Amino acid sequence: MPVTYPLPLLDTAAQRDHESQLAASGTTLLVGSVVDMGGVARAKAIPVARALSFHRTGIGASPSWNAFCVDNAIALTDKIGVVGDMRLRADLTAAKRVDESITWAPCEMFDQHGNPLEGCSRGRLRELQASAEAHDIDVLVGIELEFVLTPESGEMDPAAWQGYGLRALLDNEDFVIDLERSLRAAGLDAEQIHAEYGVGQFEISFPPADPLTAADNGVLARLVLGRVARRHGLRVSFSPLPAPAGAGNGAHLHMSFTRKGQPLLSGGPQVHGLRPDGAAALGGIVRGLPDLMAIFAGSVLSSYRLQPGLWSGAHACWGLENREAAVRLCAATPANPHGANIELKCVDTSANPYLAVAGMLGLALEGIQTTAELPVEVPDDPALLPAGTVATLSDSQPEKLDRFEHSKLARAILGDSIVEATVAVRRHETDALGDLDLHELTDRLRFSWSF
């Protein structure tokens, strides 16, 4: 059973301060959300006058929230049934104003006695971050988010789109300018926004933050993106594969580590300047990656995106600046303002951001604790190696789920409740949607992960 570090209860003075800030902002509604095991954000809203109650005692919800599926079915388990209740508590310290009427706050799950639930994804990430800090390891996480824009009527003209093109960017300048302003107003500083490879596809990158804040920012960014797109007559898709012949959407994670101010991924004696703990963290991620693919890329669409040759990180290996490897080491060069970091490329946009960050962090910490061996680097396209030299991560969804369900490593990092709920939800996807042809599947799920 993991050690718990529950969401802190604000003291009286802090509660009054947050209450005053919300009242002064003109906010009408406080919207609190969690992300379920299928990667969908679920929310409740209350009048702002009840904000402190949302924080102190929480709002009731069925435990089935952790068994909701992408098609709105409920995949009940032995632990999640029709009986029981839980409380959603809003973290007001992380609340962000979305517009003049709405403030958003991430929530965590508690039982009716005030105890944190093991099945809470944000709570588990909080625990892992605290565990790292207890070992004097500070972690920073940066998120890159890909998405596809579609007009509410019709489609974008493929002939007018060039990947990373200046025209593609400036043809949508009203949206891009509004997006940057809206993100900044919500407390999010975008480091870059650019047109991506696929038709209508963009990518936005955010600066590194502590793991919990980074995951929160990933959820908030999607919320803001959806609202801005709507203002411009657009819809935004975070599907891993929005169209059969289109580009897939990734949600790449960048992670760096320091101990007492000393970086673990640079300045050391090992290859590319890795220090021993940095090499072990990298080794732990590569070694454990296949066991946790059900949370990094676990949707019924994920395997279609995660293929060699698509720069999606389909190979279970690592390499310096290798964009075909699942794990890319970004070196500490003069042109890298954030220093050396590890990029996990195989994560897609159907993933629960809290579980994706928790999984990567958990693998890195397990690698450090067990002094994991660093595998041999793959310095070129892994597809050029002899067959069988490097495994791919493009297993079918049933294969990913079977490995995840029976993995002691996955259960040690995430806990039994999260593993079992994830398996139930994702298996339902296979049973309900797995027989659809790719055109039907992409059409059915194009907007399922839009927050």
N, C-alpha and C positions, 0 to 999 in steps of 0.2 A: 504494500500500500504506500503510494508516494507521500512524502511529507507535505503538508498543506501550508500555503502562505495565503490566507484568504484576503479578499478585497478589504482594505482597511476601512473602518468606519470613521468618517470625519468627526473631529471634535466639534463641540457646540459652536465655537467661534468660527471655525472653517465652514460649518453648515450655514451659518448666518451670512457669511461672506458670499458663498455661492448663491444663496437665495437672493441677496441684494443684486448680484451681478446679473442673474437671470431676469429679475424684475426690471432692472435698468435697461436691458437689451431690447425690451419690447417683445420678447419671445412669447408666443401663444401656446405652442405645443412643445413638449419634450418627448422626443422619439428615442426609445431605447431598443437596441437590437442585439441579437446573437446570430452566429452563423452555424447552420446545422451540418450534419455529417455529409450531406450531399453538396455542400458548398453554397447553399442558398441562405440569404439573410432573412431572418424572421424578426418581426418587431411589434412593439406595443407603444401607443402614444397616450400621454396624459396631459391635462391642463398644467401649465407651468407652476401653478400654485401648489400642486401636489408633488413637486420635484423632490423635496426632501424625503417624503414618504417612499418614493421610488428608490431612493438611495438607502434609507435606513432599514426598512422592513421588506422592501421589494414588492413586486406585483405578481400575483399568482399566474401560473401557466401549467399546462399538463406536461408531465415528463415525456409525452409523445413528441414534443418539439425536437428531441434528439433522434426521433425515428421518422421524421418527415422526409419524403422523397422528392426528387426533382419533378415528378409528375403529379405531386400532391397526394399520392398514396401515403399510407403510414405502415412502416415495416416493424410491427411489434416484435419484441423479443421476450425471453424469459424474465428479463429485468424491467422491461418497459411495456406496460399494459394499459388497461383502461382505468385502473385504480391508482390513486395517488395524486400528489400535487407538488409543485416546487415554486420557488420564488426567484424572480429575475430582479437583481439589484443593479441599479445604474451607477457607473463609476463617474461621478460628477467632476472629478479631477481631470478626466479626459474628454469632457463635453466640449463640443465645438458648434458654433452657430453656423447654420447652413444658409439661412437667409433671414429676412427681417421678422419672420414669424416662427421659424422652426430651429430648434437646437437638437443636435444628435448626441447621444452618449452610448458607449459600449456597455453591455451588461454581462454579468456573470450569474451562474446558476447556484442556488442554495436550496437546502431542504427547509421544511417548515420550522425546524428548530434553530435555523441560522447557521448550519454547517455547510461548507462548500461541497458541491456534488463532484464526484470523481469524473463524471461524464462531461464536465464543462471544458470546452476547448480553450477558452481564454484563461480560465483558471489554471489549466495544466501548463500553458505557456508561462504564466506568472510563476509557477513553481519551478520550472526549469531555469528561468532567468535568475530567480533567487538562489537556486542551487549553484549556478555558475558564479554568481557574486560571492557566495559563501566560500568558494575556492579561489577567491581573488582574481577571477576572470571576468573582465568586462567585455561585453559583446555588442557589436553594432550591426544593424541589418538595413540594407537598402533594397527597395522593391522597384522592379520595372514591370509595367502593366501594359499589355497589348490589348487592343479592342478594335472592332470594326463598326464603322458608321454606315447606316442604310437610310436613305430617304423614306419618310413615312409612306410615300407613294412612289413606286418605281424602284430602280436600282441606279447606283453610280455607273457612269460610262467607263468601261474598261479601257477604251481607246484613249481616254483623257488622263489615265493614271500611270504614273511612273513610280516605281518603288524608291522611296527616299527623295522623291522629286520636289523641286522648288514649286512647280505649278501645283502639284497635288496638295502641298501645304497651303499655298496662298489662295487656291480656289476655295479653301475652307477657312479663310482667315477670320471671318466673323465668329465662327465657332471656336477657333483656337484662342483668339483674344479674350472672348467671354469666358472660356474655360480657365485660362491662366488667372484672370481676375477673380473668378468665383472660387478657385482653389485657394488663392491667397487670402481671400476674405474668410474662408473656413479654417485658416491657420495652416494650410499646406503649401509649401514652397516647391514648385516643380523645378527640377534641375534642367530638364529638357523635354521638348515635345517635338515629334517629327512624324512625317508620313512614313509608313512602314512598307514592306514588300508587297503585301496583298492589296487588292482593290478595296479602297475605303478603309484601309487599316492604318492605325496610328499607334505610337508607343509613347508613354510618358514615364519619366524616371523621377524618383524622389530621393532626397539625401538620406544618409544613414541615421538611424536612431536606435534606441534600445529596442530589444525584440518586441516587447508588448506595444510600445508606441508605433513601431513600424507596421505591425499587423493591424492595429487600429487605423493607421493612415491608409492602408490598403482598402479597408472597408469603406472609410469615409470618401476616399477618392472615387470609388465606384458610384456612391450615392450622388456626389456632386456631378460626375460625368453624365449620369442619366438625366439629371435635372437640366443641365445645360443643353444636352442634345435635344431634349423635348422643346426647349425654347426656340430652337433653330429648325424645327420640323424634321428632326432626325431621330432614329432609334439606335441605341448602342448595344452591340453584342459582345459578351464576354465568353461566348462558347469556345471550347477548345478547337472546334472546327465549324465556323459559321456557314460554310457552303462546301459542297463535295469537292469542287476543284479549286477552292480558295486556300489562302494561307491560314495556318492554325494560330491561335492566340496563346502566348506564354505568359507566365507570371514569375519571371526570373527573380531569384533571391541572391543577394550579395551579403556575405557575412565575414566579419573580421573579429579578431580576438586580441586583447592586451591583458597582461598581468602586471599589476603595479606600474602601469604606464609603459611597459615594454611590449612592443608588437610581437606576436607569436609567428607571423607569416613573413617576416622580413628581418634582415640583420643577423641571421643565424648562419651556422656552418654547413647546413645541408643544402640540397639542390635548390636553386633559385632563391637562396637566402632563408629558407625555412629554418625555424628553431625546432628543437625536438618535439615540443608540445604542439607546435603548428603542424608539423608533419604528421603527428599522431591524429590530430583533429581531421586533417585532410584524408588520411587513411581510413579513419572511422566512418567518414561520410561515404567514401567509395565502397568500402566493405559492406556497409549496412543498407546501401541504397535499394537493392532489389527487395528487401524485406518490407520497405515502407512505400513502395510505389502506389499502393492503394490510397494513400493520402496525398501524394504528390501529383498523380495523374490517374485517378481512379474512376473516372466517369466512363460510361459506355462509349463515348466518343474519343476518349484519350488516346487509345492505341492507333487511331487513324492519323493523329497528329504526330505521334512519337515514332517516326520512321527515319531510318538513315537517309542522309542527303538533304534533309529539310532544316538543318541547323536547330533542331529541337532538343538535342542532347540525348539521342536514343542509345548511345553506347555507354556501358557501365565502366567508365574509365576516366582518367583525368589527364590534363595537359596544359601547359602554359599557353594562354590565349587560344586554346583549341575550342572552336565553336561547334564542333561535332561531338565533342566529349560531353557527357552528362555533367561533369564537374570541371569547370574552367578556373585555373589559377590566374588571377590578375596581379601582376607584379607591382612592386613599389618603385615606380619610375617617376622621374620629374614631372611627367605629364599626367600622373594619377593623383589627383588632389586628396583622395581619401586613403591612400596607402594600399598595401597589398590586401587582397580579399579573395574569398572563394565564392564563385558564382555557381549556383545550382540551376542548370538550364532546363531540366526535364519537367519542372513544375508548370502546370497549365492553369487556366483561369476557372476551371471547375473545382479547384482545391479550396478547402476552408483555409483562409490565410493564417489563422491561429495554429491550426494543425500542421500546415506546411512549415512554418517557422519553427514550431516546436519539434517537428521531426528532424529537420536539419540540425538544429541546436542539440537535440538529444543524441544524434549520431556523433556529432563533433565531441561532445562531452564524454560519451562512452569511449570514443577513440583515445582521448587524453587519459582517461582513467585506466584503460587496459594497455596503454602504449602500443596502439595499433600500428602495424607495419605499413609503410607507404608503398603502394603498388608501383610497378615500373611505369614511368610516364609514357604516354602515347603522344609523340610530338607531331603527328601528321593525321590525316583523315583515317579514322579507325576502319573504315570500309575497305581501305587498301591493304589491310593486313590479311594474312591467310585465314580462311574460314575457321571459326571457332576460337580464334586467339582472344577476342574480346566479346563478351556477351552483349546482346542488345536488351533494352528494357521495354521492347514493344510487345511483350506478352499480352495475351488476351485478358480481358477483365476477369473472367473466372480464375485464371491462373494467378493473377496478382492477388486476388482476394484470398485464395487458398493459402498462398505463402504468407500473407499478412496475418490471417487468422491463426496460423500455427506457429508464428514467430515469437519466441521468447523475448527477443530484442524489442519488437514492436510493443509488446505488453509491458516490458520494463520501462520504456520511454513514455508511453501514452496512457497506460493503465488498461485493465480489462474492459471497463465500461465503454471507453472510446473505441477500442478495437471491435468489440462485439456490435455496437450500434453502427459503426461504419460498414462492417461486413453485411449486416442486415439491409441497410439502405442501398448500398451499391449492388448487392445481389438482386434486389428488387428491380433495379434498373435493367439488369441483364434479362431477367425473366419477362419484364413488361415491354422492353423496347429492343432487345437484342436481335429479334427476327426482322426488324424493319430494314429495308434497303437504305443505302447511305443517303439518298436524296430525301427520303421520308424522315430519316433520323435527324439529319442536320436541320431540316425545316421545322421539325417538332421541337427541337431543343435550342434553336437559335437565340432565343431571348430568355431562356430558363434561369440563367445565372445573373441577369441584370438586377442590380441592387436598387 
